[in-house]
């Protein structure tokens, strides 16, 4: 907390020390002379219930219990956890146990391993039954420029559970997109109704772990939750409007789509790439993810044919500009022609080697070549969704400079409000998740 | 060719120059005074047939035609291509047209954009109808330490086709694993029989592009091939023993599994990771890919419980060592106990932060910490398949140093014969492809 920069008062409580990190330390919670807003509890599990009782007596409204060793490990632990639930009912709210707590840049709080989390706030909230995921999502997402309003690692959910948190975030003006990693749900019907309601105005992107046999077993070891049946969860996602994702990567990709793309519905995309097989793979990936890559009308094909090279190219959609480093004017003319004459909702620029482009550019620096600027200019002019796919081509340790250059160009696009994905498949999946959400919203709000 | 270091004699042919790059240049092929082994043809499409005729007259046995503008663009092009097929029948073999040609480190040849390809040869062959893919596979794969015997970009396949190439590689002693990117097949029944035969001794890993409507259309623009029906290709893969992959990533991952893992059959894996949700996700991913993560017997769970932390851990399989940076001795004891007492075929070390490990290690250097060495030591002692999963956690341009450190540790494992994958999902898919291949081999060789 101190490392993160918490600006409020801190009162360490410990029966054996009189000073910790320069702070006067109190033997018991009740000894603190001033009123307290929030307590973070890390004593061993058997001592937790008494401490929470003391917090209640002190008038503290909420605590987080980071300690593990409750329901997830033994029957004794389960009994201890039931005690906590009982104490909570008397008038104190508990997050945890077996969690990493709360990250809130505005409040100056951070989760247990979150000392170096971003200080700036953002529009994305995350609730996670897993502490590890609550730590990894903001770390990875911050590389994509994503910032968070609140991240809550809530562990075994002895009191405050996923429903309470989603409800809170639904009303939180700072939060525009709600994400979550769940292992189990305490009250299925309430959760379902809540998701139906929240999804009308805020997207809820959920990763449900433990839907296989081995996964369910691991869930039980982890947070003492029951994994649930896949069919039940399928129905929940289909009917509630919540967005289902199946991995950390998909959760972040989908969040990126919601942050960087406007609310829109259409599934028709044009892919502009530099290579025949890239076009084939792109069309396959889009159509497998439920997007369509419509055949362009002959007239539009002819216009495009006058721009791209006469051989080694393609104009039917996907558009193949012939190679991964086309002249900037060619890429620009292709994109403009597609957006002017093509009946598409999104344009995906696929695997054009932006970081290598422009022989005059400072090769590994932050000076982006003329080619790299084309999608930015086109997006500004047309206002239509532009999506970039920029795979990591240079894998080896000896190619780290190339990877640095690629990342600089990614940052440039993100800074210009253009989402970047690592593969076409991942871009298509995220787009499909985005569009599916708005389609569902339309469907439930239409009178029939 | 010269940049790559071709050591044989080179005879440029050009009617307008007398010298090119310091080489005496001949107006026509027939003017070259010595016998010629191989010709690479890059003249415009309408001139190609006459040139190939001249090569035939000169006694050249084989040519590659890099020129595009044949079957894939027009009926005229199709007629030109049929002329080439006719000339080939008279006694000269043609690779292409519309291709990047042949990369053969032993022969000193490389494909059109392959000047900087590795000079060393290796056990993997690749055939690709796409020039772009023929260029990308060796580039990306080389970052994983994969080296190639031959890469053949064969484009429209007017003469030499996928069957000829697979048959050749089947008999090529340098080639142990055959990979390929296909858009269409000239002779389906022959190809099917050939794959059945080859798969008995060499794995054939194939990515078939163009199985969706949009993909098929792109295939036709690209190499003038007919994409084929998905059901037909499903059957071909199921019955021939060839290994189906659906992306460049999966092709390389699967190749990595074949190169770095022994031939084996079992689908039982133990996952050892540092975090509860990581274990849940790992179990879900393994079981979705057809692997099993068996529940450990009570006795083994108890042994593991005496090694891992008492809380915040898991012993049922997956094994959760409690955090992403366990003490080296703990990871070692867990791995050894699992391999001694656990009835598993593979152990996957999942998302342990090896590159951050060992506070004494040179942080971004090549001096690997004690923790990073554990999987190497254990693999040496037990000889069982060990697989590493090391995701890219640090995405941003400002975190490129961390990524460099991660790649150094990856290289260390690859150097020690341990495969590394970027996600558990990708590792599980590659493992499943590997094991499925050997299962098929067993099934067809068993008398029933």
Interface residues (C-beta under 8 A of the other chain):
Chain A: X45 X67 X68 X69 X73 X98 X128 X129 X130 X131 X132 X133 X136 X139 X140 X142 X143 X144 X181 X183 X209 X210 X211 X212 X213 X214 X215 X217 X218 X219 X221 X222 X223 X246 X247 X248 X249 X274 X275 X276 X277 X278 X279 X280 X281 X282 X283 X284 X285 X286 X287 X288 X292 X293 X295 X310 X311 X312 X314 X315 X316 X317 X318 X320 X324 X392 X393 X394 X395 X396 X397 X399 X400 X403 X404 X407 X408 X410 X411 X423 X425
Chain B: X45 X67 X68 X69 X72 X73 X98 X128 X129 X130 X131 X132 X133 X136 X139 X140 X142 X143 X144 X181 X183 X209 X210 X211 X212 X213 X214 X215 X217 X218 X219 X221 X222 X223 X246 X247 X248 X249 X274 X275 X276 X277 X278 X279 X280 X281 X282 X283 X284 X285 X286 X287 X288 X292 X293 X295 X310 X311 X312 X314 X315 X316 X317 X318 X320 X324 X392 X393 X394 X395 X396 X397 X399 X400 X403 X404 X407 X408 X410 X411 X423 X425
